[in-house]
Amino acid sequence: MPVPTIDPDLRDPAEVAPTDSYRRDDPVWVYRGGVWRAGVIEAASARAAMVTYRPNDSRGTGVDTLTAPFVLPRDDRDPLIDRLHSA
């Protein structure tokens, strides 16, 4: 799955989806620690989205709250994080 290469600080604000456009269980990319990581939306408001994501290549997860520039929609499945959210 190709990881985004865009710097979130350089994203065109007109092309950034607002966080309240995401819904629970939407697959996303999350920018944490200088790297885009696979994640899933837990909840979203007009100001931020709470996401579960893979903080590294292991099976562990992290949860964080991020603003819109640090979240991107993800099309490809991630076998570890998406498995946790498919019921």
N, C-alpha and C positions, 0 to 999 in steps of 0.2 A: 504494500500500500504506500503510495507516494506521500511523503510528509511535506506539508507546505514549507516554502522557503522565505516567505514574506516576513519582514520585520513588523510586528504589530504597531509600533510607533510610526511607521511610514505608510500605513494603510490610509487610503483616501476615505475620509469620514462619510462621503456620499455612498461608498460601497460597503460600509460596515452595517450588517443587519442589527437592529436593536435587540437587546437581550429578551424582551418580551415577545419576540417573534418565534422563540424556541419553545418547545413543549417537552414535558417529562419524557425521558427515554430517547430523545433525539440524539443521534450520534454526532459528535463534534470533535474538532481539534481544539486543544487547550494549550495556551502558551505559558509554560511554567519553567523556571530555571534556565531561561534562554533557549528552550527547545519546544517545538510543537509536539504534543502527546495526545494519544487517543483518549477520548472521554465520552461521557454520556450526561445529558442534562438531568438534574434531579428536580430543580425548581427554577423559575425565572420570574423576574419582575421588570419594570421599566428601567431600573437602575443597574441590575446585576443578575448573573445566573450562578446558581450553585451547581457544581459539576463533580462527578466522580471520575477520576482519571488514573491512568497508569503513570506513576512518577518516574519509572525506569522500565527496563526490559523484563523485570521479574513479574510474578503473579500478583504482587501487592497492589493496593489502590490507595489513593489519597482523595480527599474531598476539599474543595476550595470554592470561594466565591470570587467571580471575575466580572469585570466590565466588558462591554461589547468588543472592543478592539482585540481582546485576548481570547476570543472564541470564534471559530469558523465551522461551518457545516462540514460534515465528513460523509462521503459516499461509500467508501470501502468499509467492509466489516473488519473489526479487530477481534480475533478469536477469543481473547481473554476478557476484555472489558464488556463486549457485547453479550457474551455468554451469561454474564452476571445479571443482565437486564432483560433476558428473553424468558418469559414465563409462559 
